[in-house]
Every structure is written in structure tokens, then in C-alpha cells.
């Protein structure tokens, strides 16, 4: 029977891998994989936050464009759009509706301008109007639209304070006075 088994002699300097070497190689590979997987999870979290900030900036822009349109309607008819809550008062801060029962939901909500697409969104929207007189004598309205993470602000709090943990997006634009 011995004649059927291949006989190979191990020469000097030729050796196989020991179990210890294999375990060390697996440990090194595991450490590298854990680092790579942590980078993926960090990238996922950063991507989610970036996506929310992009959505907030888009919503701020929608609010600003609706207010610009309302300004044209007010100039031509003398009245703001129905149930919009849009007024041109210096220093006026207006919170857009957050729930369906809030004032302005008919205009800003899904059945109207669709800026606030759902109740209890991940962000809250506000706008602030300030009038400014230019050196030329003309007046302009400075409009600041702010989107704040809903989890970071309670109802009635000022979204324009300087708290460092208040994650917000601001969109600032200017339009001619009335």
C-alpha cells in the first residue's frame, strides 16, 4: 500500500504555514475590515445629514419663491394669497405650519403650495422680514427663511438664536419694497 502514496521529501528551507501564522493573518485582516466597515457607517450617517440639509435648503427656496409670488399678488390686488399668513411687516417672524391644524396649513400644506408636504416633518420652517432703506431712498425687503431640525427646537422657541447645537439652514434673499 505504501507504493500508492506519493512520497515527497521536505527539503531544508521548505515549510508550511503554522496555525499561529494563520491566526495572526486573520487577526490583521479582521482589524482592517473593522476599520473599513466603520468608514462605511460614518459615510452613511454623513450622507443622511447632507440629504436633510439639501432638502431643508430646497424647502427654504420654495418658501422664498412663494413669498416673492405673494408680493406680486399684493402689489396687483392689494391682498395676500388666501390663508397664506404672508404679511410684509418689519421684524415679523412667521412659523410655517407644522401640523394640519396650524394656521396656514391650507396654503402651505399638501393641498396648497405643498411646501410643507407632511405633518410632523423632520424640519420646521420660519421666515423673517426686515425692511431696509437704501442710500438711493428706495426700500427693499430682506427675507430670511430658516429650516431647523424639528428635534432640535420646541414650539415657540426662537429659531434665530445662536445656539451651537441648533442645526439650521438659512436662505437669504432680497426683493423690492412695496
C-alpha positions as CSV (number, residue, x, y, z in Angstrom):
1,X,0.0,0.0,0.0
2,X,2.8,2.3,0.6
3,X,3.6,2.3,-3.1
4,X,0.4,4.2,-3.9
5,X,1.1,7.1,-1.6
6,X,3.3,9.8,-3.2
7,X,6.4,10.2,-1.3
8,X,7.8,13.7,-1.2
9,X,10.6,14.6,0.9
10,X,10.6,18.1,2.5
11,X,13.8,19.8,1.7
12,X,15.6,22.1,4.0
13,X,14.0,25.7,4.0
14,X,10.6,24.5,2.8
15,X,7.9,24.6,5.5
16,X,4.2,25.1,5.6
17,X,2.3,27.8,7.5
18,X,1.8,27.2,11.1
19,X,-1.5,27.7,12.9
20,X,-0.1,30.7,14.7
21,X,0.8,32.5,11.5
22,X,-2.7,31.9,10.1
23,X,-4.3,33.2,13.2
24,X,-2.2,36.3,13.1
25,X,-3.0,36.9,9.5
26,X,-6.8,36.5,10.2
27,X,-6.5,39.0,13.2
28,X,-4.8,41.6,10.9
29,X,-7.4,41.1,8.3
30,X,-10.2,41.5,10.9
31,X,-8.7,44.8,12.2
32,X,-8.6,46.2,8.7
33,X,-12.2,45.1,7.9
34,X,-13.5,46.7,11.1
35,X,-11.9,50.0,10.1
36,X,-13.4,49.8,6.7
37,X,-16.8,49.0,8.0
38,X,-16.7,51.9,10.4
39,X,-15.9,54.2,7.5
40,X,-18.9,52.9,5.7
41,X,-21.2,53.6,8.7
42,X,-19.7,57.1,9.2
43,X,-20.2,57.8,5.5
44,X,-23.9,56.7,5.7
45,X,-24.6,59.0,8.7
46,X,-22.9,61.9,6.9
47,X,-24.9,61.2,3.8
48,X,-28.2,61.2,5.7
49,X,-27.4,64.6,7.3
50,X,-26.3,66.0,4.0
51,X,-29.6,64.8,2.4
52,X,-31.6,66.5,5.1
53,X,-29.6,69.8,4.7
54,X,-30.2,69.7,0.9
55,X,-34.0,69.1,1.5
56,X,-34.0,72.0,4.0
57,X,-32.3,74.3,1.5
58,X,-34.8,73.4,-1.2
59,X,-37.8,74.0,1.1
60,X,-36.3,77.4,2.1
61,X,-36.1,78.3,-1.5
62,X,-39.7,77.2,-2.1
63,X,-40.8,79.4,0.8
64,X,-38.9,82.4,-0.6
65,X,-40.3,81.9,-4.1
66,X,-43.9,81.7,-2.7
67,X,-43.3,85.0,-0.8
68,X,-42.0,86.6,-3.9
69,X,-45.1,85.5,-5.7
70,X,-47.3,86.8,-2.9
71,X,-45.5,90.1,-3.1
72,X,-46.6,90.4,-6.8
73,X,-50.2,89.4,-5.9
74,X,-50.2,92.0,-3.1
75,X,-48.9,94.7,-5.5
76,X,-51.5,93.9,-8.1
77,X,-54.6,93.1,-6.0
78,X,-53.8,94.7,-2.6
79,X,-54.4,91.4,-0.8
80,X,-52.1,88.5,0.1
81,X,-53.0,84.9,-1.1
82,X,-55.8,83.5,1.0
83,X,-54.8,81.7,4.2
84,X,-51.1,82.2,3.5
85,X,-50.3,84.3,6.6
86,X,-47.9,86.3,4.5
87,X,-47.5,89.9,5.6
88,X,-44.8,92.4,4.9
89,X,-44.2,93.8,8.4
90,X,-40.7,94.8,9.6
91,X,-39.2,92.4,12.0
92,X,-42.1,89.9,11.5
93,X,-41.2,86.2,12.2
94,X,-43.7,83.7,10.9
95,X,-43.6,80.0,11.6
96,X,-44.9,77.9,8.8
97,X,-47.5,75.3,9.8
98,X,-46.1,72.0,11.2
99,X,-49.4,70.1,11.9
100,X,-52.6,70.1,9.8
101,X,-54.5,72.1,12.4
102,X,-52.0,75.0,12.4
103,X,-52.8,78.4,10.8
104,X,-51.8,78.5,7.1
105,X,-51.9,74.7,6.5
106,X,-54.4,75.2,3.7
107,X,-52.0,77.4,1.8
108,X,-48.6,75.9,2.7
109,X,-49.7,72.2,3.1
110,X,-50.2,69.5,0.5
111,X,-53.4,70.9,-0.8
112,X,-51.9,74.3,-1.5
113,X,-48.3,75.3,-2.2
114,X,-47.1,71.9,-1.0
115,X,-44.0,73.4,0.8
116,X,-44.9,71.5,4.0
117,X,-45.6,68.1,2.5
118,X,-46.5,66.2,5.6
119,X,-47.4,66.6,9.3
120,X,-44.5,66.4,11.7
121,X,-41.7,66.7,9.2
122,X,-38.1,66.4,10.2
123,X,-37.7,70.1,10.0
124,X,-39.6,73.3,10.9
125,X,-39.7,76.3,8.6
126,X,-39.8,80.0,9.6
127,X,-39.4,83.2,7.7
128,X,-38.4,86.7,8.9
129,X,-39.0,90.0,7.1
130,X,-36.9,93.2,7.6
131,X,-37.3,96.4,5.6
132,X,-34.2,98.3,4.7
133,X,-33.9,101.8,3.2
134,X,-31.1,102.1,0.7
135,X,-29.0,105.3,0.2
136,X,-30.8,105.9,-3.0
137,X,-34.0,106.3,-1.0
138,X,-35.6,103.1,-2.3
139,X,-36.7,100.4,0.1
140,X,-36.1,96.7,0.0
141,X,-37.3,93.7,1.9
142,X,-34.7,91.3,3.4
143,X,-36.2,87.9,3.6
144,X,-34.6,85.2,5.7
145,X,-36.1,81.7,5.5
146,X,-34.9,79.2,8.1
147,X,-35.3,75.5,8.3
148,X,-34.5,73.9,11.7
149,X,-34.4,70.2,12.6
150,X,-37.7,69.6,14.4
151,X,-35.9,67.5,17.1
152,X,-33.7,70.5,18.0
153,X,-36.3,73.1,18.6
154,X,-39.5,73.3,20.7
155,X,-42.6,75.1,19.6
156,X,-42.4,78.8,20.5
157,X,-38.6,78.9,20.6
158,X,-36.6,81.4,18.6
159,X,-35.1,79.7,15.5
160,X,-32.7,82.6,15.0
161,X,-30.8,82.4,18.3
162,X,-27.1,81.5,18.2
163,X,-27.2,78.1,20.0
164,X,-24.4,76.0,18.5
165,X,-26.4,72.7,18.6
166,X,-29.3,74.2,16.6
167,X,-28.8,72.7,13.2
168,X,-30.4,75.0,10.7
169,X,-30.2,76.1,7.1
170,X,-30.8,79.8,6.3
171,X,-31.8,81.1,2.9
172,X,-31.5,84.9,2.5
173,X,-32.9,86.9,-0.4
174,X,-33.9,90.5,-1.1
175,X,-36.9,91.9,-3.0
176,X,-38.0,95.4,-3.8
177,X,-40.2,97.2,-1.3
178,X,-44.0,97.5,-1.8
